[in-house]
Amino acid sequence: MSEFTVSARSKVIKLSLIAGAIIIGSQISSAQTSNSDTDLTASDSKPNILLIIGDDMGNEAFSCYGLNDNPANTPTLDNLCNQGVRFDNFWAQPVCSPTRATMLTGRYAFRTGVGRPTGDDPRVMGYWPEKPPKPEAAPREPVRGALGGRRGLRGEPSYGLLLNEFTLPMAFKVNPQLGYSTAAIGKWHLADKRNGWEQHPNLVGFDHFSGLVRGFPDSFFTWIKTVNGEWSGETGYIPDDKTDDAIDWIAQQEDNPWFLWMAYNLGHTPLHLPPENRWRGDWSHIDPQADPSDNQLDYFNMMLESLDVEIERLLDSLSPEVRANTYVIFMGDNGSGNGTIRPPVVSGKAKGTIYQGGVAVPLFVTGPGVANGSTDALVNSTDIFQTIMDMAGIDASETVPENVVHDSVSFLPYLSNPTLESIRDFAYVDVFGGNFAGIPDSSYAVRNKTHKLLRHQGNIEFYDLVDDPWESNNLLEGELTVEQQAQYDALLKKFTELRAS
């Protein structure tokens, strides 16, 4: 049994990792890909790493993906996308907590057990203080669940990430010679009363946490903030507060390298009209007290504009020298919700499902040595784990305990050469034990470069993603050709081997 120590809130927490010998075929050799395979050897320059996570937004929402003629007005994000490397085949989990767990651990959800959103359930939650009254001038926001959110619990409690997992911030802690500071700011959504609750972000390794322990607030204008395990009731606009905290924390690092996990709630319900100084367009015709449920896409666009302004503020706070030495990674945590989708995504195949509209999300990267272009290589949310270690010059083979199997494949090589062939030969997502409305029980999907096999609500479906990228023609409803049968058999074999591990 491998042991290591993690400092949190001036305590030393000794964690033991559960041993398990697991074999995952060719995936494990790919998962050991390090920065020695690419020109981007980050260990000499000690770059900063800024990981920005948007909430509930598929790649159809952004103009740089070119999927429709009515994208959101997001010039800052569009510039990042167009200046760096855009990933066209990036898969996240169908919902937020599982995606975050895969990123932190590099492990598929069936390994961590986080297969659904960590619940707002008395069986799961720890102490929760009363929030301040909502300011009278704040706009109207729908009540919880009005736009397809939680409508009641069923089944077993939905817990967060266990403390026996080896995490990305722990990888920085066991490499103190690199000099990195780490912080998580914003949405957390992995805590429960058995894993430390308000202390959980620090217990899994982050030096600093400031944000929301729960998945989303009842209001964007009054909320309970947690800073390194201490509660406070706050009013004001949550995204402003998060960005201000990030700017302050980065400034405190001075010349030392840093890794910042920056997770915004923007995009997620409750939909609302942001403050006017966070608009990109003219929304003055919108009554602040109007019901957002009557026009969800417009409100979603307003929130994406607000996200874009916040990211612009954050990036503009960096000096030219710091910005030039900072990797900026932007990604979505899952697809857009049913009420906020736009073509080619269709209702019922969006957030919460393992269809493309639920798992195909934006990922683009800028930074030192990053080329300009796009790649169709297969990438999983698990791959954030290995990639960020490579960016920082962390040797995963010397850092990740031997008894920990991870499913992470570095995408760092594509940043200097987007035309490289896909390192992965498959990508995988799942969702299970659903106790939230709209999230089916035990669904999974596995794909290769051309085809996709999935199980949705007990039904097996098979798609040709080249000819049918948004899954309108289930090939199993007809007779398969010899080539289609071979693709089906290969994907079924891959899934069987993976789950057997």
N, C-alpha and C positions, 0 to 999 in steps of 0.2 A: 504494500500500500504506500503510495507516494504522498508526502506531506509538504506543505509550504505555508508560509505565514503571510497574512494580508493585514495591513494597518487600516483601521477605520475608526473615526471619531476618537482618536488617541487610545484606542484599544488595540491589542494584537489578537486577531482571530485566527486560530489554527484550524484549517480545513483539511479534511481527508478526502481524497478522490476514490470513488468506487472503482475497483478494478474490473476489467472485462475484456477478454480477448475476442476481438471481432474482426472478421475478414470481409472486406467489401470489394474484392476482385481488383480490377484495374483502377478503380477509383482511388484506392489508397496510394498507389504510386503517383498518380496525378496530384493528389492532395499534398504531396511533399514538394511540389514545384516551388522553387525559391527565386530570389532576385538574382541568383547567379546565372539564370537562363535569359537574362534580358540586359539591355544597356542601361536600364534605370536602376543602378545600384545606389540606393538611398542612404546607406549607412555612413558614408563619408560626410555628406552635407547635413545630416540630421534634419530633414524637412519637417515642417509642421503639417498636421493632417486634420482637416476640417471635414467631418462627415455630416451632411445636412439631410435630414429625413423629413419628407413631406407626408402628410396623412391622407389616405383615401384618394389617391389620384393615379389613374392609369396613364399610359403614354399617349392615349388619344387626346388628352387635355392640352398637349403642348405643340406649338407650331413646328418645332424642329423635327418632330416625328412625321409630319406631313400626312396624317391619317384622315383629316377632314378640313373643311374650309371655315370652321368656326371655333378655333382654339381660344384659350384664355389669353389675355393681354399680359404677357410676362417677359418683358424685354431683357431683364437681368438674367433670368434662367435661359432664355433663348440664346443670349450671347455666350453664356457658359457652355451650353450644348454645342453651339456652332464653332466655338474656339478650341474645344477639346476633343475627346473621343466619346462618341455616342454608342451605347450598346443597344442593339435592336432585338436581342433575344435574351433579355434579363428576366428571370422569374423570381418573384417574392412569394411568400406564403399568401393564402387567400385573405388572411386577417392579421391584425396588428401584433398582438403578443407573440404568436409563433414566429413571425418574421424577425422580430427583435431578438428572440432567443436563438434563432439560427445564426444571426449576425454575431452575437456575443460569443457563441460557442463553436461556430463552424460545424454544427451537428444538425442533422435532420430532426424534424419535430418528433418522430417516433422514437428517437433516442433520448431527447430531453424530457419528453412527456408533455411539452407545452404545445397542444394541438388546437387550441381555441383561445379566445380572449380571456385574460384573467378577469374573473367576474366581480361585479359589485354585489356581493352575496355575504350576508352576515357570517356564513360558515368560512369565508375566505378573508374578508377584510379585517384589519386591525382597527384600532381607535381612529375615529374621524371627527375632528372638531367642527363646530358650527362656523359657517362662512359668514362674512359681513353681508348686510343688506345690499341688494343690487342698486346701483346709482339710478336715480330717477331719469336721468338723461340718456341712459343706455337704451339701445334699440331692442325691439322685440326679438325673442329667441324661442323656438318651439320647445315644448316640454320634452323630456327624455322619451325616446321611443316613437315620437310622432313621425319621424322620417325614416323608419325602418331600423331603429336601434333596438335596445333590449326591451322585450315585452314580457319578460317572465322567465324564470329559471326552470329547468328540468334536468333530471339526471344528477350525476355526481358533481361536487364542487369543482370549480375551474381554478386551479392553483397556478402560481407563477413558477419562476425558474428556481430550481433547488440550489442550495449553497454548495453542493458537492461538485458542481460543474466548474471546469477550468474555463476562464473567460478571457476575452481580449484585453481588458485593462489589467488583469493579472499577468499577462505576458509582458506588459511594460514594467510591472512591479518587480518581476524576477530578473529584469535586465536594467538595474539601476545605473549601470555604467553608461547607458545611453543618455541619461539626464532628462527623460521626458516627464512632464506633468500631464495628468489626464483629468478630464471633467466630462460629466454628462449634464446637459442643461435641457430642460423642457419635459416632454412626455416620457414617462417611464413604462408603466403598464406591465410590469413583471413581478410586482411585489404582492405578498400575502402575509397573513399573520403568523405563518409557520416559518417564513424565511427572512424575517427581520422587519417587514413592513416599511416603516419610514426610513429605516437604515439600510434597506436592501441595496440601493445603488452603490453605497460605500462598501458594503460587505462583499459585493462581487468584484471590488477592486478599484473603483473610481476614487481618485483623490478628493474630488469635489463633486457635489450634486446640488443642483438648484432647479426646482420645477414641480411638476405634478406627478405624484406617485400613482394616482389612478389613471385610467385610460383617457378620459376626457372630462371636461368640467361641465357642470350644469349650465354655466354661463361663462362667456369669455370676458365678462366685466366684473365678476366677483368670484374668488376662488380661494382654495387652501393651498398655500405654497409650502414646500418643504426644502430646507437648506441644510444639508448634512445632518438629517435626522431631527431637525427642529421645525415645528409647525408655525405658521403665521397666517392670519386671514388678510387677504389683499383685495383691493379694488383697483380699477384701471383696466387697460387692455392687455390681456395675457401675452400676446406676441411681442408687444413693446417691451414688457418686463423681461421676457426671455432674451431678446436681442440685447437689451441693456446689460443684463447679467453676463452674456457671452463677451461683449465688448470689454467690460470691466475685468473679467477673468483673464482674457488674452493679454490685456495691458499689464496685468500683474506678473506675467511670465517673463517680461523683459526680453532678454536674449536667449532664454532657455527654450528648447523645442517642446512642443505640446501636441496632444491629441485631444480634440474636442468632438464629442458625440452631441450633435445639435438637433434635437427632435421637436419640430413644431407640431401643434395640434391643428393648424390651419388646413382646411379641406374637410375635416371631420365635423360632424354635427356637434353642437347646435349651429345650424346655418344662421347667418346674421349679416347685417350691414356694418362693415368696419368703419372706423373713424375716417373722416374725409381726407385727412392727410396720408392715408394709406391706400387711396384709390389710384389707379392708373387712368381710368376713363372717367366720364361724367355720369355719376349715379345719383345726381341731385333730384331726379324725378321719383326716386324710391322713397316712400314714406317709411321712416324708421320704425313705425309701429305696425307696418303691414305684416301679414303672415308669410314667412319665407316658404312655407310648404306649398303655396300657390305658384311659386316660380323658382323652383329649386336650382335650376342651372344658372340663372343670373346670380343668385346669392353665392353659389359655388365659385363662379368666375370672380366675383368681388373678393372672396376670401383668397383665391389664388393670386389676385393682384396684390392683396395685402402681404401675402407670403413673399412675393417678388420684391416688394418695397423693403421688407424686413431683411431679406438676404442682401439687397443692395446696401442697406445701412451697415450691416455686419462687414461686408467685404470692403466698403469704403473706409471703415475704421482701421484697416490694416495699412501700414506704411508700404510704399512700393517695394522695399527690400523684403519685408515679411511676406507680402503677397506673392512675390516671385519665388519664394521658398516654401510655398504652402500648396499641398495637394487639396483641391476642393472636390469632394465627391457629393453629388446630389442623387438621391434616389427616392422612389415612392415605396411605402410599406405594403401596399396592396392596391387592387384596382379601385376605380371610382364606384360609389354606391349607385343603386338602381335609379335613384332620383336625379343623379347628376351626371349620368353617362351621356355621351354623344357618339354618333356613328364613327366607326363600324361596330361598336359594342352595343349589344341589345339587352333589354331587361331580362333578368333571370340568369344571365351569364356574366355578372359583374362581381363586385366585392362579395366575399364569402363563398364563392364557388371556385372550382379548380379549372374553369374555362379560361380562355385567354383574357377575357375582360376582368377576371379576378386576380390574375397572377402576372400578366405582362405589364410591367411598370417601367417608368423612366429610370435610367442610370446613365450619367455622363460625368466625366472627370476632366479637370484641368490641373495644371501644376508643372513643376520643373521637369523638363524633358518630355512632356506629353505632346504627342503629335496631334494633328488636326485630321479628323476623319471619323469613320464609323466602322463597326464590326458586327457581323451576324453570328459571332461565336456564342455558344451556349454558356450562360453564366447563371448561377444560383445565388440567392441571398446568403447562403452559407459561405460563399467565397469572399465576402467582406473580411472575414476573420483572417484568412491567410494573406490576403492582399495588403491589408493595413500593416500586418507584421512585416511583410516584405518591404513596404514603403519606409518603415522605420529602421530597417536593418536588423530586425529580430530574426534569429535563426530558429525556426519552428522545431527543427529536429532536436535542438538543445533546450528548448523552452517548454513545449507541450509535453506533459508527463507521458511516458511510454505506454501506460495502460489506458490512455484516452484516445479513442478513435474519433477523428473528425472527418467531415465530408467536404472539406474546403479546398478549392483549387484556385490558386492565385491568378487574377486577371491582369497583373502588372505587365506581363509581356505585351499585351495588346496596346498598352499606352504608348509604347515607342514604335509599335508596328501593328496597326489595326488590321492589316491584311493577313495576319497569321491565321492558319487553320485552327479550328476550335480544339482546344486542349481536352475539354470534356467531350465524351461521346454520348452523354445523356444528361438530362436535367430532371429533377424530381421535386414535387410538392405534395403536401397532404393537409387535410384538416380532419379532426376526429373528436369524438365525445362532445359534439356541439350542444351547448345549452343556451345559445343565443338565437333569436329569431332570424331566419334567412340563412343560417349556417347548417348545412346538412351533416348528418353523422357519417364519419368514416368514408371520406372521399379521398381519392389520390389521383395523381397524373404523373406519367413519365413520358418523356419525349426524346427523340434524337433530332438530327438536323432537318428531317423531312416529315416525320410522322409523330402522332401523339396518341397514347392509350390512356384512357381515364375510366374511373369508376365514380359515378355520380348518383347518389340516392339509390344505390343498389344496382344500377344499370351500367353495363360495360359499353363504352363508346370508343370509336377509333376514327381518327381524322388524318387527312393528308394536308399538312400545314402549308405546303407549297401552293397547291391549287385552291385550298380552302382555309385561309389563315384565321378566320373567325368562326370556324366550326359550325357550319350550317348543314353539312352533309355527312352523317354518320355512315361510314363505309360498311359497318356491320349490318346495315339494313338491306344490303345487296350481297351478291356473291363476290368474294375477294379474288383479285387476280393473283397470279403466282408471286409477283413482286410484292403486292400488298400483304399477302399471307406471310411472306418472309419477314416483312417489317413488323407485322403484328407479333409473330413468334419471337422475334428478337427483343421487342419491348416487353413482352410478357416474361421472358426469361430474365431480362434485366431487373424487372420489378421483383420477381420471385427471389432472385439471388440477393437483392438489396434487403428485402424484408427478412429473409432468413438469417441475415447477419445480426 
